[in-house]
Amino acid sequence: MVQFPRRDYDEIYRGRIWAYGDKPDPDFIRALVTVRRGVALDIAGGQGRHALALAALGFDVTLVDSAPAGLHQAGVAAREGGLSINLVQADLATYEPVRDVTVVCAALFFHIPTRRMSIKIATRLGAALERGGLLYLSIPGYTSETRALATDVMAAAGLKEKWTVKHLVTRKERPRLPVSRRNETRALGLKA
């Protein structure tokens, strides 16, 4: 199995309730208003804060992550909330998504693998995304390097319309981050 360098997310999830907060990113939820309900992928979604929100909004959701502890916690939260999400433990370097996906959420993921691996994964996700589908990504730090990575990921996914925003992450939004983040690059793109 090919694996990219990563932290021990199982350890992070076992040691924290909602390591990245229990609420989805507000920019992501706002972007979903114009997107038809269909299949949604939450890539590297950990404990499922975005997957749970997508399920509550009527999407058929698959949460993909390499950390069993995060997936277990997401499953428990889904059952407690009366929601249905599919849980898939996989290495995203080799994961093959289903086709005709309406939404791909990749929050706090694309900065982890090498740039080359991120582009390969983005290309695969873009091929799975249907016309008019939405790709959302969030990368910590608002620098020229993270903006360039967001632009390259969106281009590799084949997205025509895109925008990148600077977003200050507040303590209320993510009260238990394992590392401090002052701001984020966020990009939302629609496949033409």
C-alpha positions as CSV (number, residue, x, y, z in Angstrom):
1,M,0.0,0.0,0.0
2,V,1.4,3.4,-1.0
3,Q,1.1,5.9,1.9
4,F,2.0,9.6,2.0
5,P,3.5,11.0,5.2
6,R,0.9,11.7,7.8
7,R,0.5,12.3,11.5
8,D,-1.0,9.6,13.7
9,Y,-4.6,10.7,13.4
10,D,-5.9,7.7,15.3
11,E,-4.0,9.0,18.3
12,I,-5.4,12.5,17.7
13,Y,-9.0,11.2,17.5
14,R,-8.7,8.9,20.5
15,G,-7.4,11.7,22.6
16,R,-10.0,14.4,21.6
17,I,-13.7,14.7,21.3
18,W,-14.2,16.6,18.0
19,A,-10.5,17.3,17.4
20,Y,-11.4,19.7,14.6
21,G,-14.6,21.0,16.0
22,D,-18.1,19.5,15.6
23,K,-19.5,22.1,13.1
24,P,-18.8,22.1,9.4
25,D,-17.1,25.0,7.7
26,P,-19.7,27.7,7.1
27,D,-18.3,28.6,3.7
28,F,-18.9,25.0,2.6
29,I,-22.5,24.9,3.9
30,R,-23.3,28.2,2.1
31,A,-21.9,26.8,-1.2
32,L,-24.2,23.8,-1.0
33,V,-27.3,26.0,-1.4
34,T,-27.2,25.8,-5.3
35,V,-25.9,22.2,-5.5
36,R,-28.4,19.4,-6.2
37,R,-28.6,16.6,-3.7
38,G,-26.8,13.5,-4.7
39,V,-23.7,11.5,-3.8
40,A,-21.2,13.3,-1.6
41,L,-17.6,12.2,-0.6
42,D,-16.0,13.6,2.5
43,I,-12.3,12.8,1.9
44,A,-10.0,12.5,4.9
45,G,-13.1,13.5,6.9
46,G,-11.9,12.1,10.2
47,Q,-14.6,12.2,12.8
48,G,-17.2,13.3,10.2
49,R,-18.1,16.9,10.9
50,H,-18.7,17.6,7.2
51,A,-20.1,14.1,6.4
52,L,-22.7,14.4,9.2
53,A,-23.8,17.8,7.9
54,L,-24.0,16.5,4.3
55,A,-26.2,13.6,5.5
56,A,-28.5,16.0,7.4
57,L,-28.9,18.0,4.2
58,G,-30.1,15.0,2.3
59,F,-26.9,13.8,0.5
60,D,-25.9,10.1,0.1
61,V,-22.6,10.4,2.0
62,T,-19.4,8.4,2.0
63,L,-16.7,9.3,4.5
64,V,-13.3,8.1,3.5
65,D,-10.4,8.2,6.0
66,S,-7.3,6.2,6.9
67,A,-7.9,6.4,10.7
68,P,-10.2,3.8,12.2
69,A,-10.8,5.8,15.4
70,G,-12.1,8.8,13.5
71,L,-14.4,6.6,11.4
72,H,-15.7,4.8,14.5
73,Q,-16.5,8.2,16.1
74,A,-18.3,9.4,13.0
75,G,-20.3,6.2,12.9
76,V,-21.4,6.6,16.5
77,A,-22.3,10.3,15.9
78,A,-24.3,9.3,12.8
79,R,-26.3,6.6,14.6
80,E,-26.9,9.0,17.6
81,G,-28.2,11.6,15.1
82,G,-30.3,9.2,13.1
83,L,-28.2,9.8,10.0
84,S,-26.8,7.4,7.5
85,I,-23.2,7.7,6.2
86,N,-21.1,5.0,4.5
87,L,-17.7,4.6,6.2
88,V,-14.6,3.6,4.1
89,Q,-11.2,3.1,5.6
90,A,-8.7,3.7,2.8
91,D,-5.4,5.2,1.9
92,L,-6.3,8.2,-0.3
93,A,-3.1,7.7,-2.4
94,T,-4.8,4.7,-4.0
95,Y,-8.5,5.3,-3.3
96,E,-10.8,5.1,-6.3
97,P,-14.0,7.1,-5.9
98,V,-17.3,6.1,-7.5
99,R,-18.4,8.1,-10.5
100,D,-21.1,10.8,-10.7
101,V,-20.2,12.4,-7.4
102,T,-22.1,15.6,-6.7
103,V,-19.9,17.0,-3.9
104,V,-16.4,16.3,-2.8
105,C,-15.3,17.8,0.6
106,A,-11.6,17.8,1.3
107,A,-11.1,19.9,4.3
108,L,-7.6,20.1,5.9
109,F,-6.2,17.4,3.6
110,F,-4.4,18.5,0.5
111,H,-1.5,20.1,2.4
112,I,-0.5,16.7,3.9
113,P,0.6,14.6,0.9
114,T,3.4,15.7,-1.4
115,R,2.3,18.2,-4.1
116,R,2.7,15.6,-6.7
117,M,0.5,13.1,-4.8
118,S,-2.1,15.9,-4.1
119,I,-2.3,16.6,-7.8
120,K,-2.8,12.8,-8.6
121,I,-5.6,12.6,-6.0
122,A,-7.2,15.8,-7.2
123,T,-7.2,14.5,-10.8
124,R,-8.9,11.2,-9.6
125,L,-11.5,13.1,-7.6
126,G,-12.2,15.5,-10.5
127,A,-12.8,12.6,-12.8
128,A,-15.4,11.3,-10.4
129,L,-17.1,14.7,-10.0
130,E,-20.2,15.2,-12.2
131,R,-20.9,18.3,-14.3
132,G,-22.1,21.1,-11.9
133,G,-20.5,19.3,-9.0
134,L,-18.7,21.1,-6.1
135,L,-15.2,20.5,-4.8
136,Y,-14.4,22.2,-1.5
137,L,-11.0,22.3,0.0
138,S,-9.5,23.9,3.0
139,I,-5.7,24.3,3.6
140,P,-4.1,25.7,6.7
141,G,-2.2,29.0,6.3
142,Y,-2.9,31.8,3.8
143,T,0.4,32.1,2.0
144,S,1.4,32.3,-1.7
145,E,2.4,28.6,-1.4
146,T,-1.0,27.5,-0.1
147,R,-2.9,29.7,-2.6
148,A,-0.8,28.1,-5.4
149,L,-1.5,24.6,-4.1
150,A,-5.3,25.4,-4.0
151,T,-5.1,26.7,-7.6
152,D,-3.2,23.6,-8.8
153,V,-5.6,21.2,-7.0
154,M,-8.6,22.9,-8.5
155,A,-7.0,22.9,-12.0
156,A,-6.1,19.2,-11.7
157,A,-9.7,18.4,-10.7
158,G,-10.9,20.1,-13.9
159,L,-12.8,22.9,-12.3
160,K,-13.5,26.0,-14.4
161,E,-15.0,28.3,-11.8
162,K,-13.1,28.7,-8.7
163,W,-12.3,31.2,-6.0
164,T,-10.0,31.3,-3.0
165,V,-10.7,33.1,0.1
166,K,-8.7,34.0,3.2
167,H,-10.6,32.9,6.3
168,L,-9.6,33.5,9.9
169,V,-10.3,30.4,11.9
170,T,-11.7,31.3,15.3
171,R,-11.4,29.4,18.5
172,K,-15.1,28.9,18.5
173,E,-15.0,27.3,15.1
174,R,-12.2,24.8,15.9
175,P,-11.7,24.8,19.7
176,R,-9.6,21.7,19.9
177,L,-7.1,21.9,17.0
178,P,-4.1,19.8,17.6
179,V,-2.0,22.6,16.1
180,S,-2.8,26.3,16.1
181,R,-3.9,27.8,12.8
182,R,-4.3,31.5,12.4
183,N,-5.9,31.4,9.0
184,E,-6.8,29.1,6.1
185,T,-6.9,29.1,2.3
186,R,-10.3,27.8,1.3
187,A,-11.3,27.1,-2.3
188,L,-14.7,26.2,-3.7
189,G,-15.0,25.1,-7.3
190,L,-17.8,24.0,-9.6
191,K,-17.2,21.6,-12.5
192,A,-18.4,23.1,-15.7
